[in-house]
Amino acid sequence: MEKKEKRKLSLHKFLYNDNTVGYTFALPFIIGFLGFTIVPMIVSMYYSFTDYNLIKQENFIGLDNYIRLFQDVRFLKSVRVTLKYVFFSVPLKLAFALFIAYLLTRKSKAVTFYRSLYYIPSLIGGSIAVSLVWKELFSSKGLINSILMNLGIEKVSWFGDQKLAMVPLILMTVWQFGSSMIIFAAGLKEIPSTYYEAAKIDGANKGQSFVKITLPCLSPIILYNLVMQTISAFMAFTQAFVITKGGPNDATNFYSLYVYNQAFKYYDMGYASAMSWVMLVVMSLITLLIFKSSKRWVFSEAGQE
Amino acid sequence: MKLKKIMTTLLAASLVLGLTACGSGKKNTTVDNDTSGAKNTEQSSGTKKDESNGEKIKLRMAWWGSQTRHDATVKVIELYESQNPNIDIEYEFFDFDGYFTKLNTLVASNTVWDIFQLGGNFPTYLDKIVPLDEYIANGTVDTSHTTDAYLLTTQYKGSQLALSSGVNSYGIAYDPALFAQAGVAEPNDNWTWDEWKQACLTIHEKLGIYGSSKLDDFISGCSMGISQEDYSLNFFAPSNDKLGFDDPNMLVDYLAMRKELVKAGAYPDPGAIAEIKDIEGDYLVTGEAAMTWVASNQLKSLIKAADRELKIAPAPRKFADGPSGSVIQSSQMLCISKDSKVPEEAAKFINFFINSVEANEILQGERGIPIMDTVRMALQLNADETTNTMYNFIDLIGSYKTGEEVNVISPECKTIIEDQYKLLVEQVIYGDKTPEEAAKEIFDFASRQFK
């Protein structure tokens, strides 16, 4: 009798334990994370050492896929192209986001409306529809060329010129600055106005207080946005897939597009897996570099050394 | 406090319930599309009211193609469903690239559609196809109205993998009015690439438009291009395990010609080519070019889109008195997948698709000239002008002398070789490589794929 009571009590205790409740609610995420992230990652790690091609039984081929990568001219070009894209698109996007956020932190009734307006492009994200619109805009008879021609400038073959094909893709990314902007706007509001008042009394102009107060106070947020946007820029796919298909002459053959083509066009799953792992390493390294460098430029108010 | 406890328990319980419900397989949620009357729109996937005992046989089918093809195929499916109320066909259609992306993922997950369309790349999917031999033997599929030659186009190592849903051949569609306007003579049956090039240049010079819209570079430059050198040559050897020629220089002229034409503005640059989305957007249709590359079965869609007189000429040859390089091939075929639980029913539908005169009157040879005499004769009785043009064209190509062994199918590595070739064509155009270097490179690249 007493034993039963005890067991009931312990079950009760187990059920109402904070940990149990916590894990129960976290379960959907844990299942999803295991099923859709961890397991596929392990499988892809294994496939990267095989010649798996979707259809036939795979053979273990050791490091061959990795060795092949560094002899593959198209792969090396895709790395260069992706780095170029990240290098230009991320700073431009952040600068633009900060600029708009700065404008939109003024006290005005229409601010919420404008913020939503500028956020919309990010809501529709890297969608096919946006890419198709962008393709039309920059096509030979598209809006951009019409404007150029009205200005008396000769029309440009945006997607036919190796050097220019990247420009519409970068502009499209920059245009989707909304999510960084919202974060910047929140950060800007956190900066105590007393700082600015003090600076004003000391005779600082707007530019000086922006450089000396806004930027340092905002630096942790800049770091966050920089890391997030760099990672997402490395994974850019839709624009190139829809608009240029990687062309002309592989000038926009982004890393993830090349991975996709190897996997789903040439059925070379093993090679594509190896490529993804190299990408993970490269991205981790660059993120690490950003974090390392942050010690020099991120200002932390608490003054922790 | 008590409320909190109750809430937590309830939430946890609903969560667990929700999870198990997810895993318990799909519930029967048949959508009733028929409430609005008999009208079944083209977009609906054909799910119909389940009247009888609820034991409808479901067949999944997919294909790629133009809008004309989608509309006609959907009508045929609806016709079949109306004649066989126990069959419910769920269909999907794609553009070419989208189709193969989807197919490949389905292959990996062993859930390929019951009936699926394949072209000359079928050797890649051999493991997924249920051959028709058994169904032909037991009479489910009727092949009595066709010839061995037509059956041969979809056989592999003696096994009948499917029946061709039509035969076609490649040619050049052109606008005779634009030719006349530019003062260029219309092509004859054995015109050469030199004449084609000259026509492009003259048209561009006189009219300011492109001479030609895009060609299928790999076919015109490689697979057909090599067969035009000599009757005994193919780009891929008939055994499909090596290349069928050994002199890379045979690829040079085409590359050089492509570069020259782009440079002159008589042929669209790679950016302009990327802007062509479908047949409806082809520069010949929009009047910005006087010629384009066409598979004979696409002629109908092309003329429909252009809405003016277009003619078709055979693809140009390398030498006027040399081989044409053109062959009659199966445009596509409908296959039964090994993942199908009802292959017999799939076979019945395929038989209907190929043999039914009623169905083919809807299809109107959009997938190519039908291989069944009965169907062909019925179609020819009231064929329109375009259909007759297509028949005459196939007859003409069929009358050409060909080599002993012509390879109309392709090995698995074709896609990657084709992509590499197209990349090299662009590199030649941009001056990164000379035609000679590119020819050597694609030859070496293609050879390596077989090792």
HADDOCK unambig.tbl for C-alpha pairs under 7 A between the chains (distance, minus, plus):
assign (segid A and resid 24 and name CA) (segid B and resid 12 and name CA) 6.79 0.50 0.50
assign (segid A and resid 54 and name CA) (segid B and resid 108 and name CA) 5.18 0.50 0.50
assign (segid A and resid 55 and name CA) (segid B and resid 107 and name CA) 6.78 0.50 0.50
assign (segid A and resid 55 and name CA) (segid B and resid 108 and name CA) 6.32 0.50 0.50
assign (segid A and resid 139 and name CA) (segid B and resid 275 and name CA) 7.00 0.50 0.50
assign (segid A and resid 157 and name CA) (segid B and resid 271 and name CA) 6.70 0.50 0.50
assign (segid A and resid 159 and name CA) (segid B and resid 271 and name CA) 4.29 0.50 0.50
assign (segid A and resid 160 and name CA) (segid B and resid 269 and name CA) 5.96 0.50 0.50
assign (segid A and resid 160 and name CA) (segid B and resid 270 and name CA) 5.27 0.50 0.50
assign (segid A and resid 160 and name CA) (segid B and resid 271 and name CA) 3.39 0.50 0.50
assign (segid A and resid 160 and name CA) (segid B and resid 272 and name CA) 6.43 0.50 0.50
assign (segid A and resid 244 and name CA) (segid B and resid 274 and name CA) 6.79 0.50 0.50
assign (segid A and resid 248 and name CA) (segid B and resid 270 and name CA) 5.99 0.50 0.50
assign (segid A and resid 248 and name CA) (segid B and resid 271 and name CA) 6.65 0.50 0.50
assign (segid A and resid 248 and name CA) (segid B and resid 426 and name CA) 6.99 0.50 0.50
assign (segid A and resid 249 and name CA) (segid B and resid 423 and name CA) 5.72 0.50 0.50
assign (segid A and resid 249 and name CA) (segid B and resid 426 and name CA) 5.51 0.50 0.50
assign (segid A and resid 249 and name CA) (segid B and resid 427 and name CA) 6.07 0.50 0.50
assign (segid A and resid 264 and name CA) (segid B and resid 101 and name CA) 5.87 0.50 0.50
assign (segid A and resid 264 and name CA) (segid B and resid 104 and name CA) 6.84 0.50 0.50
assign (segid A and resid 265 and name CA) (segid B and resid 101 and name CA) 6.98 0.50 0.50
assign (segid A and resid 266 and name CA) (segid B and resid 415 and name CA) 6.41 0.50 0.50
assign (segid A and resid 266 and name CA) (segid B and resid 416 and name CA) 5.83 0.50 0.50
